[in-house]
Amino acid sequence: MGNFKQKLSKYRNPTLINGTVYYNVPENVLDNLESDKWEYFTDNKYPKNDCEIVVFSNKKHKYYIEYTDSEFWERCINRNYIKWMKL
């Protein structure tokens, strides 16, 4: 999935906000790229620690590339993440 990051970066230069890489990519673009790869947090399918994922924030309707660590769940709740995909 290495070229997935390349597809994201063509839309806009990534911005780093509090340790999170942000891309301004329309939701339908990512959904169409890998529609079968999305997992929803409501399905009790959570990413493991120490992995890199793309998440969608319903709060701001934005995508973020996140690294899961011990504080991930707090960010997940605060930023209202609804779905994720492993990179």
C-alpha positions as CSV (number, residue, x, y, z in Angstrom):
1,M,0.0,0.0,0.0
2,G,3.1,2.2,-0.3
3,N,1.8,4.0,-3.4
4,F,-1.4,4.8,-1.4
5,K,0.6,7.6,0.3
6,Q,1.7,8.8,-3.1
7,K,-1.9,9.1,-4.2
8,L,-2.8,11.1,-1.1
9,S,0.2,13.5,-1.5
10,K,-0.8,14.5,-5.0
11,Y,-3.8,16.4,-3.6
12,R,-2.0,18.8,-1.3
13,N,1.2,19.1,0.5
14,P,0.7,17.4,3.9
15,T,0.4,19.6,7.0
16,L,1.7,18.5,10.4
17,I,-0.7,19.4,13.2
18,N,0.2,18.2,16.8
19,G,2.1,15.2,15.4
20,T,-0.6,14.2,13.0
21,V,-0.2,14.4,9.2
22,Y,-3.2,16.1,7.5
23,Y,-4.3,15.8,3.9
24,N,-7.1,17.7,2.4
25,V,-8.6,14.9,0.3
26,P,-12.3,14.6,-0.6
27,E,-14.0,11.6,1.1
28,N,-15.2,10.0,-2.1
29,V,-11.6,9.9,-3.5
30,L,-10.4,7.6,-0.7
31,D,-13.6,5.6,-0.6
32,N,-13.2,4.9,-4.3
33,L,-9.5,4.1,-4.0
34,E,-9.9,1.3,-1.4
35,S,-13.6,1.0,-0.6
36,D,-13.2,-2.6,0.7
37,K,-10.3,-1.7,3.1
38,W,-12.2,0.7,5.5
39,E,-12.9,-0.5,9.0
40,Y,-15.4,1.3,11.2
41,F,-14.7,2.0,14.9
42,T,-18.4,1.2,15.6
43,D,-17.8,-2.4,14.4
44,N,-15.5,-3.1,17.3
45,K,-12.6,-3.5,14.8
46,Y,-9.8,-1.4,16.2
47,P,-6.2,-1.0,14.9
48,K,-3.4,-2.4,16.9
49,N,-0.8,-0.2,18.7
50,D,2.3,0.8,16.7
51,C,0.7,0.9,13.3
52,E,0.1,3.7,10.7
53,I,-3.4,4.2,9.6
54,V,-5.6,6.7,7.8
55,V,-8.6,7.9,9.7
56,F,-11.6,10.0,8.8
57,S,-12.8,12.6,11.3
58,N,-16.5,13.3,11.2
59,K,-16.0,16.4,13.3
60,K,-14.1,18.3,10.6
61,H,-14.8,16.0,7.6
62,K,-11.0,15.5,7.1
63,Y,-8.6,12.6,6.7
64,Y,-5.6,12.2,8.9
65,I,-2.7,9.8,8.9
66,E,-2.3,8.6,12.4
67,Y,0.2,6.5,14.3
68,T,-1.5,4.4,16.9
69,D,0.1,4.7,20.4
70,S,-1.1,4.8,24.0
71,E,-2.8,8.1,23.5
72,F,-4.6,7.2,20.2
73,W,-7.9,6.4,21.8
74,E,-8.1,9.9,23.4
75,R,-7.4,11.5,20.0
76,C,-9.9,9.1,18.4
77,I,-12.7,10.3,20.8
78,N,-11.7,14.0,20.8
79,R,-11.5,14.2,17.0
80,N,-14.5,12.0,16.4
81,Y,-12.9,9.5,14.1
82,I,-15.4,7.2,12.5
83,K,-13.4,4.9,10.2
84,W,-9.8,3.8,9.5
85,M,-7.7,2.0,7.0
86,K,-4.2,0.5,7.6
87,L,-1.4,1.9,5.4
